[in-house]
Amino acid sequence: MPLLAYKEQRILSPQQLRKLSEHKYSCFSASLLDPLLQPWWNWLVAQTPLWLAPNLITIVGLILNIVTTLILICYSPNGVEPPPRWTCFLCALGLFVYQSLDSIDGKQARRTNTSSPLGELFDHGCDSISTIFVALSACISCQLGHYPNWLFFQCFCAIALFYCAHWQTYVSGTMRFGRIDVTEAQFSIIAIHLVSAILGPEIWLTKMPYLECETRSLPFYMASGIDLSLALRYSKSILNEGCGKNGSSVAGTSVLSPSIPLTLVVLPALMIAQKSPDNIFTEHASVFILAFGMVAAKITNKLVIAHMTKAEMEYLDWSLLGPALLFLNQYFNCIVPEIWLLWFTLAWGTQDLLRYCAQVCLEICQHLRIDLFRIPYSAKVSSTSSVGSQINFGVDKNGSTSHRKSKSKLH
């Protein structure tokens, strides 16, 4: 079977669709902030009209997050120029709205009895895109473009760690959230944007008293420590918690097999950025990160689908065409201007991702006989006596939960 092309036939096989129908979500969460935010999320979903589809809530939040970040990028495309304060405030607002909407769509699905495996897949797909924009916006807000290596490290760490979170889910069958995880990271980035909005982005360039380093070093050293902690936790889970036969993945494949697609994204990105004669990453940091981020989002979505359908993951993909052309162009002494190929990589990766996601959603909707952005008139609203009882879900004695946050929902 060819691995590199969209074929005229369907992307998902009948066996994968059958496995998807049987998929049951498993999640463990020990987040510090989630219990504190439950009252806000419960109130917010209570104000949501019952005719509003859960996936529509998710996509609206994602669009708002992307738009506010793109505005920030327009004023500081390389993360060097100080962006206007109001753009930082917009990013903080956009991320807060996205985080809130991302946390109530599962609750809305249960209110309207429209839960399905498509909701989990759609949510993770939106998160894979949002991760790119959230990480880039935080770096721009702190003007991290003055240190290109740090900028590269932080953005690609965020992309890789999001992939690794689903990698360990593919291996263990259970998505796990630690005490410091996605919700805490999102609110930390909101705080960074608010500091830039209130005190000005220049505040991150000032020297800290008694320390020979700039203020922006503090959040990014802390972020690096958290990144290391998460990486160690994911590594332990991947190597020791395989739920398949002989410690294999949910699909019975090697627990290390998902490392190949990730390597095919991160390693070429690093080599291209370091060896570029035109300093393509330094001069066009935002375009570079978005271009490779779209490729990473595509392979992450394929990993999520592989987990939910208990299927082997394909290693090669058409989205890797752009990075391959950039790599080969450098090998042949840049016979084509690198910036042209970089923009091609962004355009190609974006359309490939959107086309793939649209086709997969269409196939699942047809199989499950549901609509993506509309609640059918036949859907019955939960008859629970109060909204609070509909949307409050406790944590069992082991700390596990399946309905506490955006990553733990089926709709």
Disulfide bonds with the S-S distance in Angstrom:
none
